[in-house]
Amino acid sequence: MSTLLVVCTANICRSPVAEAALGRALSGTGITVRSAGTRAVPAAPASPETAALLRERFGQEQEHRAHVLTASLAASADLVLTMTVPQRGQVIALEPRTVRRVFTLRELARILPRLPEAAPAGEEPGLRSLAQRCARLRAAEPLPVSALDIEDPYGGTPAAYRMAFAQILEASGIIGAGLAARLRGREPA
């Protein structure tokens, strides 16, 4: 079983949306999707705007409670997706061994479609190996920070929430489809 960890600041707005979207997209792949926050208040509920979006988008109440990002949580994840470049840096600072498997959500959504579906001969199957292949592509085409971050809408206008959630759902759709196509049936038991 592999784990994909989604990280934002408080784990009440952005990461719960990505967790829900990716969890649905990766159902049946053997990947568990979790989320955490760099400054989360343990057990805090999702923001009202997030809860409303999850209800509208997925047709059910989501019982989300915030989790704090820890070094062990980051270390155990095969792939870590953050909402911003600074959060990516925080994950790496907390657990340096994640450097080749942590990306911003929008960054991986741009890299993954360029990755060949077939793994190189002799490569271990699985999410961690796929993340490391993506890391090699990241160095080939660096992107500006403005193209990588999803701004935190917390406390902002309804338009800020709509924009952030649209970016998360778009990137999660690309990543979910890309990972499912490359991993379905390949995840080790």
matplotlib code that plots the C-alpha trace (Angstrom):
import matplotlib.pyplot as plt

x = [0.0, 1.3, 0.6, 0.1, 0.2, -1.3, -0.1, -1.3, -1.1, -4.0, -5.4, -8.9, -9.2, -6.9, -5.5, -8.9, -10.2, -7.2, -7.4, -11.0, -10.5, -7.3, -8.8, -11.7, -9.5, -7.1, -9.7, -8.7, -5.0, -3.8, -2.9, -4.1, -4.5, -4.1, -3.6, -1.9, -1.0, 2.2, 0.5, -2.7, -4.7, -5.3, -8.9, -10.0, -13.0, -12.8, -13.7, -17.4, -16.5, -14.5, -17.3, -19.8, -17.6, -17.0, -20.7, -21.5, -18.8, -18.9, -22.5, -21.8, -20.7, -17.0, -15.9, -12.5, -10.4, -7.1, -3.8, -0.4, 2.4, 5.2, 8.5, 7.3, 4.2, 6.3, 8.8, 6.2, 4.6, 5.6, 4.5, 4.0, 2.0, 2.0, 0.0, 3.0, 6.7, 7.4, 5.4, 7.4, 10.5, 9.0, 8.4, 12.0, 13.4, 11.3, 12.2, 15.1, 14.7, 11.5, 13.4, 12.9, 9.2, 7.7, 6.1, 3.6, 0.2, 0.4, 4.0, 3.2, 0.2, 2.5, 5.2, 3.2, 1.7, 5.3, 6.3, 6.1, 3.4, 5.7, 8.3, 11.9, 12.9, 14.1, 12.5, 10.6, 6.9, 5.0, 4.3, 7.7, 9.5, 7.2, 7.7, 11.4, 11.1, 9.0, 11.7, 14.2, 11.8, 11.4, 15.1, 14.8, 12.1, 11.9, 8.7, 8.2, 6.8, 3.7, 2.8, 3.3, 1.5, -2.2, -2.9, -4.6, -8.2, -8.8, -10.6, -10.8, -13.6, -15.8, -13.9, -10.7, -12.2, -13.6, -10.2, -8.2, -10.7, -10.8, -7.0, -7.0, -9.7, -8.0, -4.6, -6.0, -7.9, -4.7, -2.7, -5.4, -5.8, -2.1, -1.2, -4.1, -3.0, 0.6, -0.1, -3.3, -2.3, 1.4, 1.3, 3.1, 0.8]
y = [0.0, 3.4, 6.8, 10.2, 13.1, 16.5, 19.5, 23.0, 25.5, 24.7, 21.6, 23.0, 24.5, 23.5, 20.1, 18.6, 19.4, 17.8, 14.8, 14.2, 14.7, 12.6, 9.9, 9.5, 9.5, 6.9, 4.5, 1.0, 1.8, 0.8, 4.4, 5.9, 9.7, 11.7, 15.4, 17.5, 21.1, 22.8, 24.9, 22.9, 22.9, 19.2, 18.1, 21.4, 21.0, 22.0, 25.6, 26.1, 27.0, 23.8, 21.7, 23.3, 22.6, 18.9, 18.4, 20.0, 18.3, 14.8, 14.7, 13.8, 15.3, 14.9, 14.3, 16.1, 16.9, 18.6, 16.8, 18.3, 17.6, 15.6, 14.3, 10.7, 11.5, 13.0, 10.2, 7.5, 9.2, 7.9, 11.2, 14.6, 17.4, 20.9, 24.0, 26.3, 26.4, 27.5, 24.6, 22.2, 23.7, 23.2, 19.5, 19.0, 20.9, 18.7, 15.5, 15.9, 12.4, 13.6, 15.9, 13.7, 13.0, 16.3, 18.7, 21.4, 20.2, 22.4, 21.4, 17.7, 18.4, 19.9, 17.3, 14.1, 14.2, 14.4, 11.2, 8.1, 5.7, 2.7, 2.5, 1.9, -1.8, -3.0, -0.1, -0.9, -0.5, 1.9, 5.5, 6.3, 5.2, 7.2, 10.3, 10.0, 9.8, 13.0, 14.7, 14.1, 15.9, 18.8, 19.7, 19.7, 22.4, 24.7, 26.7, 30.2, 30.2, 32.0, 29.0, 26.6, 28.1, 27.9, 30.8, 30.3, 31.6, 31.4, 34.5, 35.8, 36.6, 34.0, 34.6, 33.7, 30.4, 29.7, 30.4, 28.2, 25.3, 25.5, 25.3, 22.4, 20.4, 20.9, 19.9, 17.0, 15.7, 15.7, 14.0, 11.5, 10.4, 10.3, 8.3, 5.9, 5.3, 4.6, 2.6, 0.7, -2.9, -2.0, -1.1, -3.8, -5.6]
z = [0.0, -1.0, 0.6, -1.1, 1.4, 0.6, 2.6, 3.1, 6.0, 8.4, 6.7, 6.6, 3.1, 0.3, 1.3, 2.2, -1.3, -2.9, -0.6, -1.5, -5.3, -5.4, -3.1, -5.6, -8.6, -7.2, -5.8, -6.8, -7.3, -3.8, -2.9, 0.3, 0.2, 3.4, 4.3, 6.9, 7.6, 8.4, 11.1, 11.7, 14.8, 15.5, 14.9, 13.5, 11.1, 7.4, 6.8, 6.0, 2.4, 2.0, 3.5, 1.1, -1.9, -0.8, -0.3, -3.7, -5.6, -4.1, -2.9, 0.7, 4.0, 4.5, 8.1, 7.8, 10.8, 10.6, 11.1, 11.9, 9.5, 11.3, 10.1, 10.4, 8.3, 5.6, 5.7, 5.3, 2.3, -1.1, -2.7, -1.0, -2.7, -1.3, -2.2, -2.4, -3.0, 0.6, 1.9, -0.3, 1.4, 4.8, 4.1, 2.9, 5.9, 8.2, 6.4, 4.0, 2.5, 0.8, -1.6, -4.6, -3.9, -2.9, -5.4, -5.5, -6.7, -9.8, -10.5, -10.6, -12.8, -15.3, -15.1, -14.9, -18.4, -19.9, -18.1, -20.2, -19.1, -19.2, -16.5, -17.5, -17.6, -14.2, -12.2, -9.1, -9.5, -7.3, -6.4, -4.8, -7.9, -10.1, -8.0, -8.4, -12.2, -12.0, -10.0, -12.8, -15.2, -12.8, -13.2, -17.0, -17.1, -14.0, -13.7, -12.2, -8.6, -9.8, -11.9, -9.0, -6.0, -5.1, -2.8, 0.5, 0.3, 4.1, 5.3, 1.7, -0.7, -2.3, -5.5, -3.8, -2.7, -6.2, -7.8, -5.3, -5.5, -9.3, -9.4, -7.0, -8.8, -12.2, -11.0, -8.9, -12.0, -14.1, -11.3, -10.5, -14.1, -14.7, -11.6, -12.1, -15.7, -14.7, -11.5, -11.8, -11.3, -10.7, -7.0, -4.9, -2.5]

ax = plt.figure().add_subplot(projection="3d")
ax.plot(x, y, z, "-o")
ax.set_aspect("equal")
plt.show()
